[in-house]
Amino acid sequence: MTWKGIWEGIASLFEDVLFLPLDELRKLELETWWGANAFSWVFLLIGAAAFTYWMLKLNSFNESTESTYTYDESI
């Protein structure tokens, strides 16, 4: 197996398997902007929710008074 074969296998996976839902959406020929971009909006909402969760977690760790250092602080 060569590197070229590995990259062609990855390309085949994406083109033949992972992009099938997008190909079906393209075949529907949606006429409205909102309908055509619904897939992108779903990913945008998921990303916004994950970012909000991440920021809330960072804030809770920042406000925590518990020491997270591994060295001895008594020196």
Secondary structure, DSSP 8 states (H G I E B T S, - for coil): --HHHHHHHHHHHIIIIITHHHHHHHHH---SHHHHTHHHHHHHHHHHHHHHHHHHHHHHHHH--S----S-TT-
